[in-house]
Amino acid sequence: MTPCLGDGLVVRRLVIRSRDVVFFKGVIEASEGLAAVFAEHGGDLTVAAPVSRAPELDAVLGELCVELGAVRVDS
């Protein structure tokens, strides 16, 4: 089941190195409204996107996780 954050949004959680947060946010924000990134603390991130863009978000996150050594912690 896809976790939802409000009406029409999905949420993904991941942990990355603190030094990679700015790069990660830059990639996501440059992806034409794909998602918004919220930093809990350090490298604990929450990413929210429209449900309609969930497949695209998952593909981008998959590539970034491999590149940055990030770990998804979605429930």
N, CA, C and O atoms as a GROMACS GRO file, in nm:
protein
  300
    1MET      N    1   0.084  -0.119   0.000
    1MET     CA    2   0.000   0.000   0.000
    1MET      C    3   0.088   0.124   0.000
    1MET      O    4   0.188   0.130   0.072
    2THR      N    5   0.052   0.222  -0.079
    2THR     CA    6   0.128   0.346  -0.090
    2THR      C    7   0.092   0.439   0.025
    2THR      O    8  -0.025   0.475   0.039
    3PRO      N    9   0.190   0.480   0.108
    3PRO     CA   10   0.159   0.574   0.215
    3PRO      C   11   0.113   0.707   0.156
    3PRO      O   12   0.170   0.755   0.059
    4CYS      N   13   0.010   0.766   0.215
    4CYS     CA   14  -0.042   0.893   0.166
    4CYS      C   15  -0.023   1.003   0.269
    4CYS      O   16  -0.029   0.979   0.389
    5LEU      N   17   0.000   1.122   0.219
    5LEU     CA   18   0.014   1.241   0.302
    5LEU      C   19  -0.089   1.340   0.252
    5LEU      O   20  -0.062   1.414   0.157
    6GLY      N   21  -0.204   1.343   0.312
    6GLY     CA   22  -0.309   1.432   0.266
    6GLY      C   23  -0.373   1.379   0.139
    6GLY      O   24  -0.342   1.270   0.092
    7ASP      N   25  -0.463   1.458   0.085
    7ASP     CA   26  -0.534   1.418  -0.036
    7ASP      C   27  -0.445   1.426  -0.158
    7ASP      O   28  -0.391   1.532  -0.189
    8GLY      N   29  -0.430   1.314  -0.227
    8GLY     CA   30  -0.360   1.313  -0.353
    8GLY      C   31  -0.208   1.317  -0.345
    8GLY      O   32  -0.143   1.339  -0.447
    9LEU      N   33  -0.150   1.295  -0.227
    9LEU     CA   34  -0.005   1.296  -0.214
    9LEU      C   35   0.046   1.163  -0.161
    9LEU      O   36  -0.021   1.096  -0.082
   10VAL      N   37   0.165   1.124  -0.204
   10VAL     CA   38   0.234   1.007  -0.149
   10VAL      C   39   0.359   1.057  -0.078
   10VAL      O   40   0.411   1.164  -0.109
   11VAL      N   41   0.406   0.978   0.015
   11VAL     CA   42   0.526   1.015   0.089
   11VAL      C   43   0.626   0.899   0.084
   11VAL      O   44   0.590   0.782   0.092
   12ARG      N   45   0.751   0.936   0.070
   12ARG     CA   46   0.861   0.839   0.073
   12ARG      C   47   0.961   0.890   0.175
   12ARG      O   48   0.987   1.010   0.183
   13ARG      N   49   1.018   0.799   0.253
   13ARG     CA   50   1.118   0.838   0.353
   13ARG      C   51   1.248   0.768   0.320
   13ARG      O   52   1.248   0.653   0.277
   14LEU      N   53   1.358   0.839   0.341
   14LEU     CA   54   1.489   0.780   0.319
   14LEU      C   55   1.593   0.846   0.407
   14LEU      O   56   1.574   0.955   0.460
   15VAL      N   57   1.704   0.776   0.420
   15VAL     CA   58   1.816   0.826   0.500
   15VAL      C   59   1.938   0.831   0.409
   15VAL      O   60   1.973   0.733   0.344
   16ILE      N   61   2.002   0.949   0.404
   16ILE     CA   62   2.123   0.966   0.326
   16ILE      C   63   2.227   1.037   0.414
   16ILE      O   64   2.196   1.087   0.522
   17ARG      N   65   2.349   1.039   0.366
   17ARG     CA   66   2.453   1.112   0.439
   17ARG      C   67   2.417   1.260   0.439
   17ARG      O   68   2.368   1.314   0.339
   18SER      N   69   2.442   1.326   0.550
   18SER     CA   70   2.410   1.469   0.563
   18SER      C   71   2.473   1.551   0.451
   18SER      O   72   2.412   1.646   0.402
   19ARG      N   73   2.593   1.515   0.412
   19ARG     CA   74   2.663   1.593   0.309
   19ARG      C   75   2.597   1.582   0.172
   19ARG      O   76   2.625   1.663   0.084
   20ASP      N   77   2.508   1.484   0.153
   20ASP     CA   78   2.442   1.465   0.023
   20ASP      C   79   2.304   1.530   0.015
   20ASP      O   80   2.241   1.527  -0.091
   21VAL      N   81   2.256   1.587   0.125
   21VAL     CA   82   2.120   1.642   0.129
   21VAL      C   83   2.101   1.754   0.027
   21VAL      O   84   2.001   1.754  -0.045
   22VAL      N   85   2.192   1.847   0.018
   22VAL     CA   86   2.177   1.960  -0.074
   22VAL      C   87   2.174   1.911  -0.219
   22VAL      O   88   2.092   1.958  -0.298
   23PHE      N   89   2.261   1.817  -0.254
   23PHE     CA   90   2.261   1.761  -0.389
   23PHE      C   91   2.128   1.692  -0.417
   23PHE      O   92   2.067   1.713  -0.522
   24PHE      N   93   2.082   1.608  -0.323
   24PHE     CA   94   1.956   1.535  -0.339
   24PHE      C   95   1.840   1.632  -0.361
   24PHE      O   96   1.762   1.615  -0.455
   25LYS      N   97   1.830   1.733  -0.274
   25LYS     CA   98   1.722   1.831  -0.288
   25LYS      C   99   1.729   1.903  -0.422
   25LYS      O  100   1.626   1.929  -0.483
   26GLY      N  101   1.849   1.935  -0.467
   26GLY     CA  102   1.865   2.002  -0.595
   26GLY      C  103   1.814   1.919  -0.711
   26GLY      O  104   1.748   1.970  -0.801
   27VAL      N  105   1.844   1.790  -0.709
   27VAL     CA  106   1.798   1.700  -0.816
   27VAL      C  107   1.645   1.690  -0.815
   27VAL      O  108   1.582   1.701  -0.920
   28ILE      N  109   1.588   1.671  -0.698
   28ILE     CA  110   1.442   1.658  -0.690
   28ILE      C  111   1.373   1.788  -0.730
   28ILE      O  112   1.276   1.786  -0.806
   29GLU      N  113   1.422   1.900  -0.681
   29GLU     CA  114   1.359   2.028  -0.712
   29GLU      C  115   1.376   2.067  -0.858
   29GLU      O  116   1.295   2.143  -0.912
   30ALA      N  117   1.479   2.018  -0.924
   30ALA     CA  118   1.501   2.047  -1.065
   30ALA      C  119   1.418   1.956  -1.156
   30ALA      O  120   1.421   1.972  -1.278
   31SER      N  121   1.346   1.864  -1.099
   31SER     CA  122   1.269   1.767  -1.176
   31SER      C  123   1.126   1.814  -1.202
   31SER      O  124   1.031   1.736  -1.189
   32GLU      N  125   1.110   1.940  -1.237
   32GLU     CA  126   0.983   1.997  -1.281
   32GLU      C  127   0.863   1.962  -1.193
   32GLU      O  128   0.766   1.904  -1.240
   33GLY      N  129   0.871   1.999  -1.067
   33GLY     CA  130   0.758   1.980  -0.977
   33GLY      C  131   0.732   1.837  -0.936
   33GLY      O  132   0.622   1.804  -0.893
   34LEU      N  133   0.832   1.752  -0.949
   34LEU     CA  134   0.814   1.611  -0.915
   34LEU      C  135   0.774   1.595  -0.769
   34LEU      O  136   0.678   1.522  -0.739
   35ALA      N  137   0.844   1.661  -0.678
   35ALA     CA  138   0.818   1.638  -0.536
   35ALA      C  139   0.876   1.752  -0.453
   35ALA      O  140   0.948   1.838  -0.503
   36ALA      N  141   0.841   1.750  -0.326
   36ALA     CA  142   0.900   1.842  -0.228
   36ALA      C  143   0.977   1.759  -0.127
   36ALA      O  144   0.935   1.649  -0.091
   37VAL      N  145   1.090   1.811  -0.081
   37VAL     CA  146   1.176   1.740   0.013
   37VAL      C  147   1.176   1.814   0.146
   37VAL      O  148   1.192   1.936   0.151
   38PHE      N  149   1.158   1.738   0.252
   38PHE     CA  150   1.162   1.793   0.387
   38PHE      C  151   1.268   1.719   0.466
   38PHE      O  152   1.267   1.596   0.472
   39ALA      N  153   1.360   1.792   0.526
   39ALA     CA  154   1.467   1.732   0.606
   39ALA      C  155   1.423   1.730   0.752
   39ALA      O  156   1.398   1.835   0.811
   40GLU      N  157   1.414   1.611   0.808
   40GLU     CA  158   1.377   1.597   0.949
   40GLU      C  159   1.493   1.645   1.035
   40GLU      O  160   1.478   1.739   1.113
   41HIS      N  161   1.606   1.582   1.020
   41HIS     CA  162   1.732   1.624   1.082
   41HIS      C  163   1.843   1.547   1.012
   41HIS      O  164   1.827   1.429   0.980
   42GLY      N  165   1.952   1.614   0.988
   42GLY     CA  166   2.062   1.549   0.916
   42GLY      C  167   2.016   1.494   0.783
   42GLY      O  168   1.964   1.567   0.699
   43GLY      N  169   2.035   1.364   0.764
   43GLY     CA  170   2.000   1.300   0.638
   43GLY      C  171   1.869   1.225   0.640
   43GLY      O  172   1.843   1.147   0.548
   44ASP      N  173   1.784   1.246   0.742
   44ASP     CA  174   1.652   1.183   0.745
   44ASP      C  175   1.557   1.270   0.664
   44ASP      O  176   1.523   1.380   0.705
   45LEU      N  177   1.514   1.219   0.549
   45LEU     CA  178   1.433   1.299   0.456
   45LEU      C  179   1.295   1.240   0.436
   45LEU      O  180   1.275   1.119   0.440
   46THR      N  181   1.200   1.330   0.415
   46THR     CA  182   1.065   1.293   0.374
   46THR      C  183   1.042   1.360   0.239
   46THR      O  184   1.068   1.479   0.222
   47VAL      N  185   0.994   1.282   0.143
   47VAL     CA  186   0.970   1.332   0.008
   47VAL      C  187   0.821   1.314  -0.021
   47VAL      O  188   0.768   1.204  -0.009
   48ALA      N  189   0.754   1.422  -0.059
   48ALA     CA  190   0.610   1.417  -0.089
   48ALA      C  191   0.587   1.454  -0.234
   48ALA      O  192   0.647   1.548  -0.287
   49ALA      N  193   0.497   1.378  -0.299
   49ALA     CA  194   0.468   1.400  -0.441
   49ALA      C  195   0.322   1.370  -0.470
   49ALA      O  196   0.258   1.298  -0.393
   50PRO      N  197   0.270   1.423  -0.580
   50PRO     CA  198   0.134   1.387  -0.620
   50PRO      C  199   0.126   1.237  -0.652
   50PRO      O  200   0.221   1.179  -0.705
   51VAL      N  201   0.013   1.176  -0.618
   51VAL     CA  202  -0.006   1.034  -0.644
   51VAL      C  203   0.020   1.001  -0.791
   51VAL      O  204   0.076   0.896  -0.822
   52SER      N  205  -0.019   1.089  -0.880
   52SER     CA  206  -0.002   1.064  -1.023
   52SER      C  207   0.145   1.054  -1.065
   52SER      O  208   0.175   0.999  -1.171
   53ARG      N  209   0.236   1.106  -0.983
   53ARG     CA  210   0.378   1.104  -1.017
   53ARG      C  211   0.456   1.002  -0.935
   53ARG      O  212   0.579   1.000  -0.940
   54ALA      N  213   0.386   0.918  -0.859
   54ALA     CA  214   0.452   0.819  -0.773
   54ALA      C  215   0.545   0.726  -0.850
   54ALA      O  216   0.656   0.701  -0.804
   55PRO      N  217   0.506   0.672  -0.967
   55PRO     CA  218   0.599   0.585  -1.039
   55PRO      C  219   0.728   0.657  -1.081
   55PRO      O  220   0.837   0.601  -1.071
   56GLU      N  221   0.714   0.780  -1.127
   56GLU     CA  222   0.830   0.859  -1.166
   56GLU      C  223   0.918   0.889  -1.044
   56GLU      O  224   1.041   0.879  -1.051
   57LEU      N  225   0.854   0.924  -0.932
   57LEU     CA  226   0.929   0.950  -0.809
   57LEU      C  227   1.006   0.826  -0.766
   57LEU      O  228   1.124   0.836  -0.732
   58ASP      N  229   0.942   0.711  -0.768
   58ASP     CA  230   1.009   0.588  -0.726
   58ASP      C  231   1.128   0.556  -0.815
   58ASP      O  232   1.231   0.507  -0.767
   59ALA      N  233   1.116   0.582  -0.944
   59ALA     CA  234   1.228   0.558  -1.036
   59ALA      C  235   1.346   0.651  -1.004
   59ALA      O  236   1.460   0.607  -0.999
   60VAL      N  237   1.317   0.779  -0.983
   60VAL     CA  238   1.422   0.876  -0.951
   60VAL      C  239   1.487   0.841  -0.817
   60VAL      O  240   1.610   0.844  -0.804
   61LEU      N  241   1.405   0.808  -0.718
   61LEU     CA  242   1.460   0.772  -0.587
   61LEU      C  243   1.547   0.647  -0.596
   61LEU      O  244   1.650   0.638  -0.529
   62GLY      N  245   1.506   0.552  -0.677
   62GLY     CA  246   1.585   0.430  -0.694
   62GLY      C  247   1.724   0.462  -0.748
   62GLY      O  248   1.824   0.408  -0.699
   63GLU      N  249   1.729   0.548  -0.848
   63GLU     CA  250   1.858   0.586  -0.906
   63GLU      C  251   1.943   0.665  -0.807
   63GLU      O  252   2.064   0.642  -0.795
   64LEU      N  253   1.880   0.758  -0.735
   64LEU     CA  254   1.955   0.838  -0.638
   64LEU      C  255   2.003   0.754  -0.520
   64LEU      O  256   2.113   0.777  -0.468
   65CYS      N  257   1.922   0.658  -0.478
   65CYS     CA  258   1.966   0.570  -0.368
   65CYS      C  259   2.090   0.492  -0.406
   65CYS      O  260   2.181   0.477  -0.325
   66VAL      N  261   2.094   0.443  -0.528
   66VAL     CA  262   2.213   0.371  -0.574
   66VAL      C  263   2.332   0.465  -0.581
   66VAL      O  264   2.440   0.432  -0.532
   67GLU      N  265   2.314   0.581  -0.642
   67GLU     CA  266   2.423   0.677  -0.660
   67GLU      C  267   2.477   0.730  -0.528
   67GLU      O  268   2.598   0.746  -0.513
   68LEU      N  269   2.388   0.756  -0.433
   68LEU     CA  270   2.429   0.820  -0.308
   68LEU      C  271   2.443   0.724  -0.191
   68LEU      O  272   2.484   0.764  -0.082
   69GLY      N  273   2.410   0.598  -0.212
   69GLY     CA  274   2.414   0.501  -0.102
   69GLY      C  275   2.306   0.525   0.001
   69GLY      O  276   2.324   0.495   0.119
   70ALA      N  277   2.194   0.580  -0.042
   70ALA     CA  278   2.082   0.610   0.048
   70ALA      C  279   2.002   0.483   0.074
   70ALA      O  280   2.010   0.386   0.000
   71VAL      N  281   1.924   0.487   0.182
   71VAL     CA  282   1.840   0.374   0.220
   71VAL      C  283   1.698   0.424   0.235
   71VAL      O  284   1.671   0.519   0.309
   72ARG      N  285   1.605   0.358   0.163
   72ARG     CA  286   1.463   0.392   0.179
   72ARG      C  287   1.411   0.326   0.305
   72ARG      O  288   1.441   0.209   0.332
   73VAL      N  289   1.333   0.401   0.380
   73VAL     CA  290   1.277   0.349   0.505
   73VAL      C  291   1.125   0.366   0.505
   73VAL      O  292   1.064   0.394   0.609
   74ASP      N  293   1.065   0.350   0.388
   74ASP     CA  294   0.919   0.359   0.377
   74ASP      C  295   0.857   0.248   0.461
   74ASP      O  296   0.912   0.139   0.472
   75SER      N  297   0.743   0.278   0.519
   75SER     CA  298   0.675   0.175   0.597
   75SER      C  299   0.594   0.084   0.506
   75SER      O  300   0.530  -0.009   0.553
   0.00000   0.00000   0.00000
